[in-house]
Each structure stands twice: as structure tokens, then as C-alpha cells.
Amino acid sequence: MLLLSTVLVFFYTTLHLETTYGHQPGQDGHLKGHDMKTQPPERESRSTPAPSFNASTLMGLKEMIPQNGAYWNRLLYSAPEGRKKDVNGPRRAAPWSRCAETNRDHLHTNVHDFASYPVLFQSFLESMSCRSPPPLIEQPRKRETDTEGSDQVFLLFAIKSTPENFAQRQAVRETWGREGAYPGGARVRTVFLLGSSTPDDPDLTLLLRTEARHFGDLLQWDFYESFLNLTLKMNTFLEWAQKRFPDVSFVFSGDDDVFVNTPLVLSYLQSVDSSKASQLYVGHVITSASALRDSTSKYYIPVSFFEGLYPAYAGGGGFIFSGALLKPLLSLSLVIPFFPIDDVYMGMCFKALGVSPQAHGGFQTFDVKDKDRENLCVHKRLMLVHQRTPKQIKMLWRGIQSPWLTC
Ligand SMILES: *[C@@H]1O[C@H](CO)[C@@H](O)[C@H](O)[C@H]1NC(C)=O
């Protein structure tokens, strides 16, 4: 019975994904709706080499999360039972522009102390069932550059940025996020992921359009830039990447204020055993974390919203996972309700897939010791450090490449 319902759920999520793509507005010149629709249902080819969604792995996640009255917990436990119930609340089908407002009554009915939640948390809940926001800036040149030479992209940098962070993006482009083929032939591509400014922010539309036209590496979607919207940002990126780079070997997800030692990352990824290459999830692993109940914290999670443990997860400052996991992650995101903290949410999805995060000392998302912050030899051996200004990024990059550096 369990097995049967799992198969049904999986088939349903698959169908749902394809419907979602089919309904995307025709913003995308390269992948038109009909390309997706004419594809056969692919019933047999579901067994990908990467782990896929199945009953026992979702149970792994449920072991950490009690079935009780907390809102998120209820959504998790009600989701896979059948087609009718919606994982993220009742009305995902509402059009994007009205999606958040249609959820208000539902929330007031179902979350008894909703009115006591911090304002941003309330906003998160109102839009937590809203998916696939329309693009504002789509990557125009990405496909052209890909068709020159080999199609196979080895590493895709997906960098969480915000509209006003021009200098950070430029520093990344000029250094660790430079696109092209690296020694050994590994092809690298970079995209910056942006939400939109709120009406209170200065209007940067013109600057962003110019930047996008010039560099061709911006992706912007129609949702407000906010810490609590990062899960939505990640999920929207996964949808995009699954369409545009379905064959990418590895995906990096991280912030625009980190320093990445790209040559070292590439040689590490090239050395990953082929049996592990399709299920890699590596970074700075945070274990035994639990929800913070201090309502002034950025990471605050109300008791009536979520109860349970966080699975081990890789810190969102920068981690890497296998491109083969894009598709299973997307299927899972329809079954696991959005969680307001994006790296915890990714950890939940990986946990449900049965993929454990691999700790790697080279990822320092909490930064290195103060005395080592300028030490080039320390940085030459590291894969990632947080948090650096654009100028520091440039200096570190130049430093670790210097022929005079003897470590
Ligand atoms: C996330 O974006 C949506 C769409 O713009 C918005 O309605 C919501 O308020 C945002 N959430 C937060 C926490 O700002």
C-alpha cells in the first residue's frame, strides 16, 4: 500500500512538474512550451542513476519531524496522502499576482496565533505556496555561448545576489566566477539570481537591464528580495537549471560575498569517485541545529509553525551538489513544503533523497580565524571563505594565482 501510494505520488509530482512548465509564459525563446508537451511521459526511464524519490527516503525525513499540530508539520504529513491536498496549502493554482492574498483566510483559520508572527514571517506564510514566479530578466546569451564548442558544462555557479549588489557581482565575474574552460577542459558557467526590489527601493531596472545585456549572466524573477524568500529563489533556480542545464555535472549554490578558489574546487570535483559523482552534496556541514525560538533572530521559527530537528545541512554561504540531483530535488520540492530558511530546506530535501551532506574542511562559511584572513597560503588550500568585500575578493584571487607565492 505504502509502495503503491508512493508510486502514485511520484507519478503525480512528475506530471505536475511538466504541467507547470507547460504553463510558463512564453518568455523563453529557446525552450518553448511545445518542446515539453510533446515529450512522451517517459514511464520507463524514471530510474536515474541519481537517487530518486521513494517511500523509505521520505520516511528518513519524517523521523526527525513529529506529526503534530504545527502548521508546517501538518502540511508535510498531509501532502503525500493523495492528489487533492496541496502540499503548501490549498490554492497553489491561483495566478502569481494574486497568489499571496488568496492564502490569508486559510492561514488565519489554520494558524491560531498567526497575528502574533513577525510581519516578514507572515509574508513568508502568505506566499509559501506560490511557485514559478514569472521572470523579469531571463538569461539571454547563456544558450548562445553554450552552443559554441562543447555543450557539457562541468560546473554551474548559481550565485544568490540582490539587485543593488553590482560591485559584488563584478568582483565575482572578474575572479572566481569567470566563465569559460579551465585547464583540464572543465567548462564553467555563472548566473546571478535576483529577486525584485520593493516599491520602497530605488528603481534599478534600467541599470540591471544594461548589466544583463552586457554580461548575459543575470536571472531575475518577480518576487521581493528577502531573506525569507531565498527558498523560493533556490527553487525557481532549480526549475530554470533543470530546463537549461539538465546535463550539468555539478552545481554550486552560494552568496555573492564569498571567495571561491575555483581551480581547487574544479580539481576536487574532477577527483570525486564516479560512483559518488551523481550524489554529491558537499560543503560546510551544520549538524544538530534546531529551530531558534528567539523572535528577534533572523532565523526565528515559531513553535506553532514548525517542530522537529533540522537534518544535517550544508551552510548556504556556498555548497556544491550533483547536477543529476536537479530533477529529484525538484520533484521533492512539491512534496516538502517550503521552509523559510533556504539551506535548511535544501538539507531536508537531500535528507528525503537519502543523500547525506559531506563535510569538507575547505568550505569555511563561518570564515577563517582572524589572524588568517590575509594569509594567502591558508586561502590557497581552502575552497570557500565567507565573507569578503569585492576588493578583498580581487586581492585574494590575484594573490593565490601569483607565481611568486611559495606555500
Ligand atoms: C516573497 O515574495 C512574494 C512575492 O513578491 C511576496 O508576496 C512576499 O511578501 C515575499 N516574502 C517576504 C518574506 O518578503
The ligand as an ORCA input file, in Angstrom:
! r2SCAN-3c Opt
* xyz 0 1
  C       8.305     36.996     -1.115
  O       7.881     37.421     -2.393
  C       6.489     37.499     -2.551
  C       6.216     37.880     -3.989
  O       6.776     39.126     -4.288
  C       5.898     38.498     -1.581
  O       4.498     38.490     -1.697
  C       6.308     38.131     -0.176
  O       5.889     39.132      0.697
  C       7.816     37.968     -0.070
  N       8.144     37.439      1.242
  C       8.841     38.120      2.132
  C       9.103     37.422      3.424
  O       9.235     39.253      1.940
*
